[in-house]
């Protein structure tokens, strides 16, 4: 595997977490403008992507494969939980 293949593998591994975090942060920022007034979109996106990527890595370690449905379900739950936590903090 050359360097370009490695970059493609890593980017394809992280893409679901990045897209889930970015889209859900944008939707949450639009829906709960009042509660999330103090948080920027980048802060929301950072926490959502970090939580999703952590679950994605954990799913790869536990199941031994990438792309399992249980991993994707965990990513959705972790992303939602991190964004919910941001709405509850002052």
DSSP file (Angstrom, degrees, kcal/mol; ACC not computed):
  #  RESIDUE AA STRUCTURE BP1 BP2  ACC     N-H-->O    O-->H-N    N-H-->O    O-->H-N    TCO  KAPPA ALPHA  PHI   PSI    X-CA   Y-CA   Z-CA
    1    1 A X              0   0    0      0, 0.0     2,-0.1     0, 0.0     0, 0.0   0.000 360.0 360.0 360.0 124.8    0.0    0.0    0.0
    2    2 A X     >  -     0   0    0      1,-0.1     4,-1.9     4,-0.0     5,-0.1  -0.292 360.0 -93.9 -88.1 179.6    1.5    3.3   -1.0
    3    3 A X  H  > S+     0   0    0      1,-0.2     4,-2.3     2,-0.2     5,-0.2   0.874 122.6  53.7 -64.9 -39.4    0.9    6.7    0.7
    4    4 A X  H  > S+     0   0    0      1,-0.2     4,-2.2     2,-0.2    -1,-0.2   0.895 108.3  49.9 -64.8 -39.9   -1.9    7.7   -1.6
    5    5 A X  H  > S+     0   0    0      2,-0.2     4,-2.3     1,-0.2    -1,-0.2   0.897 109.9  51.8 -63.0 -39.4   -3.8    4.5   -0.8
    6    6 A X  H  X S+     0   0    0     -4,-1.9     4,-2.5     2,-0.2     5,-0.2   0.913 108.9  49.8 -63.2 -43.2   -3.3    5.1    2.9
    7    7 A X  H  X S+     0   0    0     -4,-2.3     4,-2.5     1,-0.2     5,-0.2   0.911 111.5  48.9 -62.6 -42.4   -4.7    8.6    2.6
    8    8 A X  H  X S+     0   0    0     -4,-2.2     4,-2.3     2,-0.2    -1,-0.2   0.895 110.9  50.5 -64.7 -39.9   -7.8    7.4    0.8
    9    9 A X  H  X S+     0   0    0     -4,-2.3     4,-1.7     2,-0.2    -2,-0.2   0.933 113.5  44.4 -63.5 -46.0   -8.3    4.6    3.4
   10   10 A X  H  X S+     0   0    0     -4,-2.5     4,-2.0     2,-0.2    -2,-0.2   0.903 114.2  49.1 -67.3 -40.8   -8.1    7.0    6.3
   11   11 A X  H  X S+     0   0    0     -4,-2.5     4,-1.3     1,-0.2    -1,-0.2   0.888 112.3  47.8 -68.3 -37.2  -10.3    9.7    4.6
   12   12 A X  H  X S+     0   0    0     -4,-2.3     4,-0.5    -5,-0.2    -1,-0.2   0.804 110.9  52.7 -71.4 -28.1  -13.0    7.1    3.7
   13   13 A X  H  < S+     0   0    0     -4,-1.7     4,-0.4    -5,-0.2     3,-0.2   0.888 116.3  38.5 -70.2 -39.3  -12.9    5.8    7.3
   14   14 A X  H  X S+     0   0    0     -4,-2.0     4,-2.3     1,-0.2     5,-0.2   0.615  93.9  87.6 -88.2 -13.9  -13.4    9.2    8.8
   15   15 A X  H  X S+     0   0    0     -4,-1.3     4,-2.7     1,-0.2     5,-0.3   0.881  85.5  50.8 -58.9 -44.2  -15.9   10.5    6.2
   16   16 A X  H  X S+     0   0    0     -4,-0.5     4,-2.4    -3,-0.2    -1,-0.2   0.914 112.7  47.2 -61.7 -39.3  -19.1    9.2    7.8
   17   17 A X  H  > S+     0   0    0     -4,-0.4     4,-2.2     2,-0.2    -1,-0.2   0.898 113.7  48.1 -67.0 -40.0  -18.1   10.8   11.2
   18   18 A X  H  X S+     0   0    0     -4,-2.3     4,-2.3     2,-0.2     5,-0.2   0.930 115.0  43.8 -66.4 -45.5  -17.2   14.1    9.5
   19   19 A X  H  X S+     0   0    0     -4,-2.7     4,-2.6     2,-0.2     5,-0.3   0.910 113.8  50.3 -68.1 -41.7  -20.5   14.3    7.5
   20   20 A X  H  X S+     0   0    0     -4,-2.4     4,-2.1    -5,-0.3     5,-0.3   0.925 113.9  45.7 -62.0 -44.0  -22.6   13.2   10.4
   21   21 A X  H  X S+     0   0    0     -4,-2.2     4,-1.8    -5,-0.2    -2,-0.2   0.898 115.1  46.1 -66.2 -41.0  -21.1   15.8   12.7
   22   22 A X  H  X S+     0   0    0     -4,-2.3     4,-1.8    -5,-0.2    -2,-0.2   0.931 116.5  42.7 -69.8 -45.6  -21.3   18.6   10.2
   23   23 A X  H  X S+     0   0    0     -4,-2.6     4,-2.2    -5,-0.2     5,-0.2   0.932 116.1  47.0 -68.3 -45.2  -24.8   18.0    9.1
   24   24 A X  H  X S+     0   0    0     -4,-2.1     4,-2.5    -5,-0.3     5,-0.2   0.867 110.8  52.8 -67.8 -34.2  -26.2   17.4   12.5
   25   25 A X  H  X S+     0   0    0     -4,-1.8     4,-2.3    -5,-0.3    -1,-0.2   0.901 109.7  48.9 -65.7 -40.0  -24.5   20.5   13.9
   26   26 A X  H  X S+     0   0    0     -4,-1.8     4,-1.7     2,-0.2    -2,-0.2   0.910 113.1  46.4 -64.5 -42.3  -26.0   22.6   11.2
   27   27 A X  H  X S+     0   0    0     -4,-2.2     4,-2.4     2,-0.2     5,-0.2   0.920 113.8  47.9 -66.6 -43.6  -29.4   21.3   11.8
   28   28 A X  H  X S+     0   0    0     -4,-2.5     4,-2.6     1,-0.2    -2,-0.2   0.894 109.6  53.3 -64.8 -39.6  -29.2   21.7   15.6
   29   29 A X  H  < S+     0   0    0     -4,-2.3    -1,-0.2    -5,-0.2    -2,-0.2   0.866 112.7  44.9 -64.3 -35.6  -27.8   25.2   15.2
   30   30 A X  H >< S+     0   0    0     -4,-1.7     3,-0.6    -5,-0.2    -2,-0.2   0.897 116.9  43.3 -73.4 -40.7  -30.8   26.1   13.1
   31   31 A X  H 3< S+     0   0    0     -4,-2.4     2,-0.3     1,-0.2     3,-0.2   0.882 122.6  34.1 -76.2 -38.9  -33.5   24.5   15.3
   32   32 A X  T 3X  +     0   0    0     -4,-2.6     4,-1.8    -5,-0.2    -1,-0.2  -0.471  69.0 147.4-116.5  60.0  -32.2   25.6   18.7
   33   33 A X  T <4 S+     0   0    0     -3,-0.6    -1,-0.2    -2,-0.3    -2,-0.1   0.885  71.7  51.3 -60.4 -42.0  -30.8   29.0   18.0
   34   34 A X  T >4 S+     0   0    0      1,-0.2     3,-0.9    -3,-0.2    -1,-0.2   0.917 113.4  41.7 -66.4 -44.8  -31.7   30.4   21.4
   35   35 A X  T 34 S+     0   0    0      1,-0.2     3,-0.4     2,-0.1    -1,-0.2   0.797 118.8  45.7 -73.5 -28.4  -30.1   27.7   23.5
   36   36 A X  T >< S+     0   0    0     -4,-1.8     3,-0.8     1,-0.2    -1,-0.2   0.050  74.4 116.7-103.9  25.6  -27.0   27.5   21.3
   37   37 A X  T <  S+     0   0    0     -3,-0.9    -1,-0.2     1,-0.2    -2,-0.1   0.841  77.0  49.1 -61.3 -34.9  -26.4   31.2   21.0
   38   38 A X  T 3  S+     0   0    0     -3,-0.4     2,-0.4    -4,-0.2    -1,-0.2   0.619  99.9  77.3 -83.2 -12.8  -23.1   31.0   22.8
   39   39 A X  S <  S-     0   0    0     -3,-0.8     2,-0.1    -4,-0.0    -3,-0.0  -0.824  72.1-140.7-102.1 134.5  -21.7   28.1   20.8
   40   40 A X     >  -     0   0    0     -2,-0.4     4,-2.0     1,-0.1     5,-0.2  -0.436  27.5-110.7 -82.2 165.6  -20.4   28.5   17.3
   41   41 A X  H  > S+     0   0    0      1,-0.2     4,-2.8     2,-0.2     5,-0.2   0.872 118.5  55.5 -64.1 -36.1  -21.0   26.0   14.5
   42   42 A X  H  > S+     0   0    0      2,-0.2     4,-2.4     1,-0.2    -1,-0.2   0.871 106.5  49.8 -66.2 -36.9  -17.4   24.9   14.6
   43   43 A X  H  > S+     0   0    0      2,-0.2     4,-2.0     1,-0.2    -1,-0.2   0.924 113.9  45.2 -66.8 -43.7  -17.5   24.1   18.3
   44   44 A X  H  X S+     0   0    0     -4,-2.0     4,-2.2     1,-0.2    -2,-0.2   0.924 114.6  48.5 -63.4 -44.0  -20.6   22.1   17.9
   45   45 A X  H  X S+     0   0    0     -4,-2.8     4,-2.7     1,-0.2     5,-0.3   0.885 108.6  54.5 -65.0 -39.2  -19.2   20.3   14.9
   46   46 A X  H  X S+     0   0    0     -4,-2.4     4,-2.2     1,-0.2    -1,-0.2   0.921 111.0  43.4 -62.5 -45.2  -15.9   19.6   16.6
   47   47 A X  H  X S+     0   0    0     -4,-2.0     4,-2.1     2,-0.2    -1,-0.2   0.893 115.5  48.9 -69.7 -37.4  -17.6   17.9   19.6
   48   48 A X  H  X S+     0   0    0     -4,-2.2     4,-2.2    -5,-0.2    -2,-0.2   0.908 113.8  45.6 -67.7 -41.6  -20.0   15.9   17.3
   49   49 A X  H  X S+     0   0    0     -4,-2.7     4,-2.9     2,-0.2     5,-0.2   0.897 112.1  52.0 -68.3 -39.9  -17.2   14.8   15.0
   50   50 A X  H  X S+     0   0    0     -4,-2.2     4,-2.1    -5,-0.3    -2,-0.2   0.919 112.1  45.6 -63.4 -43.0  -14.9   13.8   17.9
   51   51 A X  H  X S+     0   0    0     -4,-2.1     4,-1.9     2,-0.2    -2,-0.2   0.920 115.5  46.8 -66.0 -43.1  -17.7   11.7   19.5
   52   52 A X  H  X S+     0   0    0     -4,-2.2     4,-2.1     1,-0.2    -2,-0.2   0.898 112.9  48.6 -66.4 -40.9  -18.6   10.1   16.2
   53   53 A X  H  X S+     0   0    0     -4,-2.9     4,-2.4     2,-0.2    -1,-0.2   0.862 108.5  54.3 -68.9 -35.2  -15.0    9.3   15.3
   54   54 A X  H  X S+     0   0    0     -4,-2.1     4,-2.3    -5,-0.2    -1,-0.2   0.912 111.0  45.5 -63.5 -41.6  -14.3    7.9   18.8
   55   55 A X  H  X S+     0   0    0     -4,-1.9     4,-2.8     2,-0.2    -2,-0.2   0.875 111.0  53.7 -68.7 -36.6  -17.2    5.5   18.3
   56   56 A X  H  X S+     0   0    0     -4,-2.1     4,-1.7     2,-0.2    -2,-0.2   0.915 111.7  44.3 -64.3 -43.0  -16.0    4.6   14.8
   57   57 A X  H  X S+     0   0    0     -4,-2.4     4,-2.1     2,-0.2    -2,-0.2   0.908 114.1  50.1 -67.0 -42.3  -12.5    3.7   16.0
   58   58 A X  H  X S+     0   0    0     -4,-2.3     4,-2.9     1,-0.2     5,-0.2   0.904 109.3  51.5 -63.3 -40.9  -14.0    1.8   19.0
   59   59 A X  H  X S+     0   0    0     -4,-2.8     4,-2.4     1,-0.2     6,-0.5   0.872 108.9  51.1 -63.0 -36.9  -16.3   -0.1   16.6
   60   60 A X  H  X S+     0   0    0     -4,-1.7     4,-1.3    -5,-0.2    -1,-0.2   0.900 113.8  44.5 -66.3 -40.4  -13.3   -1.0   14.4
   61   61 A X  H  < S+     0   0    0     -4,-2.1    -2,-0.2     2,-0.2    -1,-0.2   0.923 119.0  41.2 -70.0 -44.1  -11.4   -2.3   17.4
   62   62 A X  H  < S+     0   0    0     -4,-2.9    -2,-0.2     1,-0.2    -3,-0.2   0.943 126.4  30.2 -72.4 -48.6  -14.3   -4.2   18.9
   63   63 A X  H  < S-     0   0    0     -4,-2.4    -3,-0.2    -5,-0.2    -1,-0.2   0.727  95.7-132.2 -87.1 -21.4  -15.8   -5.8   15.8
   64   64 A X  S  < S+     0   0    0     -4,-1.3     2,-0.3    -5,-0.5    -4,-0.2   0.439  77.1  77.0  85.8  -1.8  -12.6   -6.0   13.7
   65   65 A X  S    S-     0   0    0     -6,-0.5     3,-0.4     0, 0.0     2,-0.3  -0.967  74.4-123.1-139.6 155.7  -14.3   -4.5   10.7
   66   66 A X  S    S+     0   0    0     -2,-0.3    -9,-0.0     1,-0.2   -10,-0.0  -0.731  86.9  33.4 -94.2 145.9  -15.2   -1.1    9.5
   67   67 A X        +     0   0    0     -2,-0.3    -1,-0.2     1,-0.2     2,-0.2   0.694  69.6 156.4  89.5  19.4  -18.8   -0.3    8.5
   68   68 A X     >  -     0   0    0     -3,-0.4     4,-1.8     1,-0.1     3,-0.4  -0.524  48.5-126.8 -75.4 147.3  -20.8   -2.4   10.8
   69   69 A X  H  > S+     0   0    0      1,-0.2     4,-2.5     2,-0.2     5,-0.2   0.848 109.7  57.9 -64.5 -34.0  -24.4   -1.2   11.4
   70   70 A X  H  > S+     0   0    0      1,-0.2     4,-2.0     2,-0.2    -1,-0.2   0.859 105.7  51.1 -65.1 -33.3  -23.9   -1.3   15.2
   71   71 A X  H  > S+     0   0    0     -3,-0.4     4,-2.2     2,-0.2    -2,-0.2   0.914 110.3  48.1 -68.3 -42.8  -21.0    1.1   14.8
   72   72 A X  H  X S+     0   0    0     -4,-1.8     4,-2.1     2,-0.2    -2,-0.2   0.886 111.1  50.8 -66.3 -37.7  -23.1    3.5   12.7
   73   73 A X  H  X S+     0   0    0     -4,-2.5     4,-2.2     1,-0.2    -1,-0.2   0.902 110.7  49.6 -64.3 -40.3  -25.9    3.3   15.3
   74   74 A X  H  X S+     0   0    0     -4,-2.0     4,-2.8     2,-0.2    -2,-0.2   0.864 108.0  54.1 -65.2 -35.9  -23.4    4.1   18.0
   75   75 A X  H  X S+     0   0    0     -4,-2.2     4,-2.4     2,-0.2     5,-0.2   0.913 108.9  47.9 -64.0 -42.6  -22.1    7.0   15.9
   76   76 A X  H  X S+     0   0    0     -4,-2.1     4,-2.4     2,-0.2    -2,-0.2   0.924 113.9  47.1 -64.0 -44.0  -25.6    8.5   15.7
   77   77 A X  H  X S+     0   0    0     -4,-2.2     4,-2.5     2,-0.2    -2,-0.2   0.924 113.7  47.1 -63.9 -44.7  -26.2    8.1   19.4
   78   78 A X  H  X S+     0   0    0     -4,-2.8     4,-2.3     2,-0.2    -2,-0.2   0.889 112.7  49.5 -65.7 -39.1  -22.8    9.6   20.3
   79   79 A X  H  X S+     0   0    0     -4,-2.4     4,-2.1    -5,-0.2    -1,-0.2   0.932 113.4  45.9 -64.5 -45.9  -23.3   12.5   18.0
   80   80 A X  H  X S+     0   0    0     -4,-2.4     4,-2.4    -5,-0.2    -2,-0.2   0.892 112.4  51.3 -64.3 -39.5  -26.7   13.2   19.4
   81   81 A X  H  X S+     0   0    0     -4,-2.5     4,-2.2     2,-0.2    -1,-0.2   0.891 109.7  49.1 -66.6 -39.4  -25.5   12.9   23.0
   82   82 A X  H  X S+     0   0    0     -4,-2.3     4,-1.4     2,-0.2    -1,-0.2   0.896 113.9  45.7 -68.5 -38.0  -22.7   15.3   22.4
   83   83 A X  H  X S+     0   0    0     -4,-2.1     4,-1.4     2,-0.2    -2,-0.2   0.870 111.8  52.0 -71.5 -35.9  -25.0   17.9   20.8
   84   84 A X  H  X S+     0   0    0     -4,-2.4     4,-1.2     1,-0.2    -2,-0.2   0.900 106.6  54.5 -63.6 -40.0  -27.6   17.4   23.6
   85   85 A X  H  X S+     0   0    0     -4,-2.2     4,-1.2     1,-0.2     3,-0.3   0.873 105.0  53.7 -62.6 -36.5  -24.8   17.9   26.2
   86   86 A X  H  < S+     0   0    0     -4,-1.4    -1,-0.2     1,-0.2    -2,-0.2   0.837 105.9  52.7 -67.3 -32.2  -24.0   21.3   24.5
   87   87 A X  H  < S+     0   0    0     -4,-1.4    -1,-0.2    -3,-0.2    -2,-0.2   0.770 109.6  49.5 -74.3 -23.2  -27.6   22.4   24.7
   88   88 A X  H  < S+     0   0    0     -4,-1.2     2,-0.3    -3,-0.3    -1,-0.2   0.702  93.0  86.7 -88.3 -20.9  -27.7   21.7   28.5
   89   89 A X     <        0   0    0     -4,-1.2     0, 0.0    -5,-0.1     0, 0.0  -0.591 360.0 360.0 -82.9 140.6  -24.5   23.5   29.5
   90   90 A X              0   0    0     -2,-0.3    -1,-0.1   -52,-0.0    -4,-0.1   0.496 360.0 360.0 -72.9 360.0  -24.8   27.2   30.3
